[in-house]
Amino acid sequence: MHFGLSEEQLAMRDTARRFAEERLAPRYRAREAEARIEPELIEEMGSLGLIGIDLPEPLGGLDLGGVASGLIIEDIAGGDMNVSYVQLLASLNGSIIAAHARPELAQEIVPRVCEGKALLALGLTEPGGGSDAANLKLRAARTNAGYVLNGEKASISLATQAHEAVVFARTGEQAARSRGVSAFLVPLDAPGVAVSGYDDVGSAAVGRGSIFFEDVEVPAERMLAEENAAFRTVMSGFDYSRALIGLQCLAVAEVSLRETWTYATEREAFGAPIVKNQGVSEPLAEADTWIEAAKLLCYKTLWLRDHGEPHTAEAAMCKWWAPKVAFDVIHRCLLTHGHFAYTRDLPFEQRLRDVMGLQIGDGTSQIQKMIIARERVGRIALSHG
């Protein structure tokens, strides 16, 4: 693995970093209060090429791969982790549409996503499903013109702001589980669609919520992949998004740690900077090590993806470990800053709340560890015939 970056990657990273520092970080708290991401800000991201850079060039992307996407999402998240959901869901949903939609539908939607003019949500989770992702109840019944959807999706990121959603629905028998699931691209302003937002502990700007479908008609041309065969597409996509999520969280922790190193060199107690105390400097040094190690794991996973190598176990490691590292580091930074950090005047409490959500969403740590164990045991079993 080569650790250097190309000139193109460096240029994109610098663009993302400037955008994050100048346009995102100053309104981090304001977006939480408003519970939205400004549409004009998303379009500005698109105009700078910061959305869907891994998507195919003919569809408006830059085709730069997963490592480049990781660099962008890391810098965007450093300014506002919630805005980085735009890039995350553009990459995940955009790749599904690019690979599995009819060409004319992909050409209609994906360029608008890359331009920041359309937001996509992923409609997989349901109220009674949770970690049992294949246990879908939302039904898509076939009609002469297409399908009719009835049911509910829950815990959907960008639900209150997205224009369309990649919706997974049951077209086969319930007993078929994942083998009876199809996917559709559904406009969220279609008749029969309703959205209800959540009052979340953190990441209010993301607009997580439930999406309800009551006799929603979807033309057959909006089916993605083949009928009853869509579940595998989203599962393989999660191997990608889990590495990106890891970088989202670690970026927030790294910003917090940089601020804390500075604080520790400037804050004096007993006549000297507090960083001279090993009780202060050693925990920060440990935190620096954890962040660096977790970032390397995430980028290794993206590198494996870009080179067509298996990376399911590594992606699961990213998803359970990186959010935990990030939460622990931000918490340590809060404590190092002392009593003033236990207020809303400093950003640590909001960062903690934002990162905590990704210890739950997109697969809990318990599920990720099960995936890792399955990958390891499976390989041992195969090697022994």
C-alpha positions in Angstrom: 0.0 0.0 0.0 1.3 3.4 -1.0 0.8 6.1 1.7 1.4 9.1 -0.6 -1.4 11.1 -2.2 -1.7 12.1 -5.9 -1.7 15.8 -6.8 -5.4 15.5 -7.6 -6.2 14.0 -4.2 -4.2 16.7 -2.5 -6.0 19.4 -4.4 -9.4 18.0 -3.5 -8.5 17.6 0.1 -7.3 21.2 0.3 -10.5 22.4 -1.3 -12.6 20.4 1.2 -10.5 21.6 4.1 -10.9 25.3 3.2 -14.6 24.8 2.7 -15.0 23.1 6.0 -13.0 25.8 7.9 -14.7 28.8 6.2 -18.2 27.6 5.5 -19.0 24.8 7.9 -17.3 25.2 11.2 -18.7 28.7 12.0 -22.3 27.5 11.8 -21.9 24.1 13.4 -24.1 24.9 16.4 -26.5 27.0 14.3 -27.3 24.1 12.1 -28.2 22.0 15.1 -30.6 24.7 16.4 -32.2 25.0 12.9 -32.3 21.2 12.4 -31.4 21.5 8.8 -28.5 21.8 6.3 -28.8 24.9 4.1 -29.7 23.8 0.5 -27.5 26.6 -0.9 -24.6 25.1 1.1 -25.1 21.7 -0.4 -25.2 23.2 -3.9 -21.9 25.0 -3.1 -20.4 21.7 -2.1 -21.5 20.3 -5.5 -20.1 23.2 -7.4 -16.7 22.5 -5.8 -16.8 18.8 -6.7 -17.1 17.7 -3.1 -20.1 15.4 -3.6 -20.0 12.0 -5.3 -16.3 12.3 -6.4 -16.2 8.5 -6.5 -19.1 8.2 -8.8 -18.7 7.6 -12.6 -17.6 10.6 -14.7 -20.5 10.1 -17.3 -22.9 10.6 -14.4 -21.3 13.8 -13.1 -18.8 12.3 -10.6 -15.0 12.4 -10.8 -14.4 8.6 -10.6 -11.6 9.1 -8.1 -12.3 6.1 -5.9 -13.0 5.4 -2.2 -9.7 6.7 -0.8 -10.4 10.1 -2.3 -14.0 10.0 -1.0 -12.6 9.2 2.4 -10.3 12.3 2.3 -13.2 14.5 1.4 -15.6 13.1 4.0 -12.9 13.4 6.7 -12.3 17.1 6.0 -15.9 18.0 5.7 -16.7 16.2 8.9 -13.9 18.2 10.6 -16.0 21.3 10.0 -19.4 19.8 10.6 -19.9 16.0 10.9 -23.6 16.4 10.0 -22.9 18.0 6.6 -20.7 15.0 5.8 -23.8 12.8 5.7 -24.5 14.5 2.3 -21.3 13.0 0.8 -21.8 9.7 2.6 -25.3 9.1 1.3 -24.4 10.4 -2.1 -21.6 7.8 -2.4 -23.7 5.0 -1.0 -26.9 5.6 -2.9 -25.3 7.0 -6.0 -23.3 3.9 -6.5 -26.4 1.7 -6.1 -28.3 3.8 -8.7 -25.3 4.0 -11.1 -24.9 0.2 -11.0 -28.5 -1.0 -10.8 -30.8 1.6 -12.2 -32.0 1.8 -15.8 -29.5 4.0 -17.7 -32.0 6.8 -18.3 -33.0 6.9 -14.6 -29.3 7.0 -13.5 -28.6 9.8 -16.0 -31.6 11.8 -14.6 -30.7 11.5 -10.9 -27.0 11.0 -10.3 -25.8 14.2 -11.9 -28.2 16.2 -9.8 -26.9 14.5 -6.7 -23.3 15.4 -7.7 -24.4 19.0 -8.3 -25.9 19.2 -4.8 -29.4 19.7 -6.3 -30.8 16.4 -5.0 -30.5 14.7 -1.7 -30.9 10.9 -1.4 -32.0 8.9 1.7 -31.5 5.2 2.1 -34.8 3.5 3.2 -33.8 0.2 4.7 -34.4 0.1 8.5 -38.0 -0.6 9.8 -39.5 -0.2 13.2 -39.5 -3.8 14.1 -36.3 -4.8 12.2 -33.3 -2.9 13.7 -30.3 -5.1 13.4 -32.3 -7.8 11.6 -32.1 -5.8 8.3 -33.6 -8.6 6.2 -36.8 -8.7 8.3 -38.7 -6.2 6.1 -42.4 -5.7 6.3 -42.9 -2.8 3.9 -44.7 -4.4 0.9 -44.4 -3.6 -2.8 -47.4 -5.2 -4.6 -47.1 -5.6 -8.3 -49.7 -3.8 -10.5 -50.1 -3.4 -14.3 -48.1 -0.2 -14.2 -45.5 -1.1 -11.6 -45.8 -1.4 -7.8 -47.7 0.0 -4.9 -45.8 0.5 -1.6 -47.3 0.3 1.9 -45.5 0.4 5.1 -43.0 2.4 7.2 -39.2 3.1 7.2 -37.6 4.2 10.5 -34.4 5.9 11.6 -33.7 7.3 8.1 -31.0 9.9 7.8 -31.9 13.0 5.8 -35.6 11.9 5.9 -36.8 15.4 6.5 -34.6 16.9 3.7 -34.1 14.3 1.0 -35.8 14.6 -2.4 -35.8 10.8 -3.1 -35.1 7.6 -1.3 -33.7 4.2 -2.3 -36.4 2.1 -0.7 -36.1 -1.6 0.0 -39.4 -3.4 0.0 -40.7 -7.0 0.2 -41.8 -8.3 -3.1 -41.5 -12.0 -2.2 -42.7 -14.1 0.7 -41.8 -13.1 4.2 -40.1 -16.5 4.8 -37.8 -15.8 1.9 -36.2 -13.0 3.9 -33.3 -11.4 1.9 -34.2 -13.4 -1.2 -37.6 -11.6 -1.4 -36.4 -8.0 -1.3 -36.5 -5.5 -4.1 -35.3 -1.8 -4.3 -37.0 1.3 -5.8 -36.1 4.9 -6.2 -39.0 6.8 -4.8 -39.6 10.6 -4.9 -40.5 11.7 -1.4 -43.1 14.2 -2.7 -45.1 11.4 -4.4 -48.8 11.1 -3.3 -49.1 8.8 -0.2 -45.6 9.6 1.2 -45.4 11.3 4.6 -42.3 12.1 6.7 -42.1 12.5 10.5 -38.8 13.9 12.0 -37.3 12.8 15.3 -36.2 14.8 18.3 -32.7 13.3 18.5 -30.1 13.7 21.2 -27.6 14.7 18.5 -27.1 15.3 14.8 -30.3 17.3 14.6 -29.2 18.9 11.3 -29.3 15.5 9.6 -33.0 15.4 9.9 -33.4 11.7 10.9 -37.0 10.4 10.9 -39.6 7.9 9.7 -41.0 7.7 6.1 -44.6 6.4 5.7 -45.9 4.9 2.5 -49.6 4.6 1.9 -50.6 3.2 -1.5 -47.6 4.9 -3.1 -47.5 4.1 -6.8 -44.0 3.5 -8.2 -43.4 2.9 -12.0 -41.7 -0.4 -12.9 -38.9 1.7 -14.4 -37.9 2.9 -11.0 -36.9 -0.6 -9.7 -33.2 -1.0 -9.0 -31.6 -4.4 -9.8 -33.8 -7.4 -10.3 -37.0 -8.2 -8.4 -36.3 -10.1 -5.2 -32.6 -9.7 -5.6 -31.7 -6.2 -4.2 -30.7 -7.0 -0.7 -27.2 -8.0 -1.5 -26.6 -4.7 -3.3 -27.1 -2.7 -0.1 -25.2 -5.1 2.1 -22.1 -4.9 -0.1 -22.5 -1.1 -0.1 -22.2 -1.1 3.7 -18.7 -2.4 3.4 -17.9 1.0 1.8 -20.0 3.3 4.0 -18.7 1.8 7.2 -15.2 2.9 6.4 -16.4 6.4 5.5 -18.4 6.5 8.8 -15.2 5.7 10.7 -13.5 8.7 9.1 -16.5 10.9 9.8 -16.2 10.2 13.5 -12.4 10.3 13.7 -12.3 13.7 12.0 -14.4 15.2 14.9 -12.1 13.6 17.4 -9.0 14.9 15.7 -10.3 18.5 15.6 -11.1 18.2 19.4 -7.7 16.8 20.1 -5.8 19.5 18.2 -7.8 22.1 20.2 -6.9 20.3 23.4 -3.2 20.1 22.7 -3.2 23.9 22.2 -5.3 24.5 25.3 -2.9 22.3 27.4 0.1 24.3 26.3 -1.6 27.7 27.1 -3.5 26.9 30.3 -1.3 27.3 33.4 -1.7 25.8 36.8 0.8 26.0 39.7 3.0 28.3 37.6 3.4 26.1 34.5 1.4 24.9 31.4 -0.7 21.9 32.4 0.8 19.9 29.5 4.0 19.5 31.6 2.0 17.2 33.8 2.1 13.6 32.6 -1.4 13.1 33.8 -2.4 15.5 31.1 0.1 14.8 28.3 0.1 11.0 28.4 -3.7 10.6 27.9 -3.6 13.0 25.0 -0.6 11.1 23.5 -2.7 7.9 23.8 -5.6 9.6 22.1 -3.4 10.7 19.2 -2.2 7.1 18.8 -5.8 5.7 18.8 -6.9 8.2 16.1 -3.9 7.5 13.9 -4.4 3.7 14.1 -8.1 3.9 13.5 -7.6 6.2 10.5 -5.1 3.9 9.0 -7.6 1.0 9.3 -10.3 3.1 7.5 -8.0 4.0 4.7 -6.7 0.5 4.3 -10.3 -0.7 4.0 -11.0 1.9 1.3 -7.7 1.0 -0.5 -8.8 -2.7 -0.5 -12.1 -1.7 -2.0 -10.5 0.4 -4.7 -8.3 -2.5 -5.6 -11.1 -5.0 -5.7 -9.9 -6.9 -2.6 -12.2 -8.4 0.1 -12.7 -5.9 2.9 -15.9 -7.0 4.8 -14.1 -7.8 8.1 -12.0 -4.6 7.9 -15.1 -2.5 7.2 -16.8 -4.0 10.3 -13.8 -3.2 12.4 -14.0 0.4 11.2 -17.6 0.7 12.1 -17.4 -0.6 15.7 -14.0 0.7 16.7 -13.7 4.2 15.1 -16.9 5.7 16.6 -15.8 4.3 20.0 -12.4 5.8 19.7 -13.9 9.1 18.6 -16.3 9.2 21.5 -13.6 8.3 24.1 -11.2 10.9 22.7 -13.8 13.7 22.6 -14.8 12.8 26.2 -11.2 13.0 27.2 -10.8 16.4 25.6 -13.8 17.7 27.4 -12.5 16.6 30.7 -9.1 18.1 30.0 -10.7 21.5 29.4 -12.3 21.3 32.8 -15.5 22.8 34.1 -16.0 25.3 31.3 -16.2 22.4 28.8 -19.2 21.2 30.7 -21.2 24.0 29.1 -22.7 24.6 25.7 -20.2 27.4 25.1 -17.6 24.9 23.9 -18.4 22.4 21.2 -17.4 19.2 22.9 -20.8 18.3 24.2 -22.3 18.6 20.8 -19.5 16.6 19.2 -20.1 13.8 21.8 -23.8 13.7 21.0 -23.2 13.6 17.3 -20.6 10.9 17.4 -22.7 8.7 19.8 -25.4 8.3 17.2 -23.0 6.4 14.9 -22.3 3.9 17.7 -25.9 2.8 17.0 -26.8 3.7 13.4 -25.7 1.6 10.4 -25.0 -1.4 12.5 -24.2 -1.7 16.2 -20.8 -2.8 17.6 -22.3 -6.2 18.5 -23.4 -6.8 14.9 -20.0 -5.7 13.5 -18.2 -8.1 15.8 -20.5 -10.9 14.6 -19.5 -10.0 11.0 -15.8 -10.1 11.9 -16.2 -13.5 13.7 -18.2 -14.9 10.7 -15.5 -13.8 8.3 -12.8 -15.3 10.3 -14.5 -18.6 11.1 -15.6 -19.0 7.6 -12.1 -18.7 6.3 -10.8 -21.3 8.8 -13.6 -23.7 7.9 -12.9 -23.4 4.2 -9.1 -23.9 4.7 -9.8 -27.1 6.5 -12.1 -28.4 3.8 
